[in-house]
Amino acid sequence: MSDHLAVPRPLPLPAPPPLLPSRVLVTGGAGFIGSALVWALNGLGVERIVVTDRLGQDEKWRNLVPLRFEDYLEADDLMAPLERGALGRFDLVLHLGACSATTERDASFLAKNNFEYTKQLAHWALGHEVRFVYASSAATYGDGAQGMDDAHDETAALTRLRPLNAYGYSKQLFDQYAAAMGVLPNVVGLKYFNVYGPNEAHKGDMRSLVHKAYGQIEATGRVQLFRSHRPDFRDGEQRRDFLYVKDAVAMTLHLAMTPSAGGLYNIGSGEAHTWLQLTGALFEALGRAPQIDFIDMPESIRAKYQYHTQARIDKLRAAGYRAPVTPLADAVQDYVQGYLVGDRRLGD
């Protein structure tokens, strides 16, 4: 790695949203976006937080070390004490806990873990008049043939969407359920696009390209990208809506703490960048010239590959979120120099 990296430009915490919660339950709170939410809440002075997750055998426990919270429970141990009132009162549930692997083939597991668990928690929250915010996914949009617009979240519009994988469908199931039950306007569902940033190291193959490519550059000085297998996209010109995790949590907390916000919201940058642009920003952050090799996309994912994603965030803006989205180059520089170099987590 270069010994002459520029000093990273720190990105500030967001301004406090309209209504700060007094006590928060964060599921998936050791995971990528979940732990970033705990970090952001800490930055706003909120420390009365109960975290749940499944720590397992990876190193996502490291995401929790710098954070401040009241208690931790394994996810499977949550519902019983919650329902009998043993965990006390909450005024906000941030439900990020889920299996987020787009390659997971056990649809029964996803239905139980991502759909049924969300239903149980949502019913508890609504029954106790607790604000409920949950992670949906841009994967519900499938190939984008029906658009990627969150303006229409009624049952008929949701039914037209065609997720490309079982993970996306497990998220779609709860969106449809909440709409059919008439409770979607009373909760907030977040359709996260391609979020990247610190605290994702444990995610294995589901890590962002920035994290994977940083490791490749460290090992070989080069980055591998998938060739395009469509004639209308050149190699490396496949496009994604990339969003820095610090922006993602600022958007999430704004919606969580804006009482008038309800329904489904896209959480993205509103722009589409190519893999080449993202990789170029990474090499620039490291002070290196780009060195890229194109490799064939595995057959197993070719038919399910999204070639273009771009969030419409008009609804988010209409809900009062005014902060600018961090430019791609600035976000990648903050991530690389502030966290990847030195293997730091949020709060370190």
Disulfide bonds with the S-S distance in Angstrom:
none
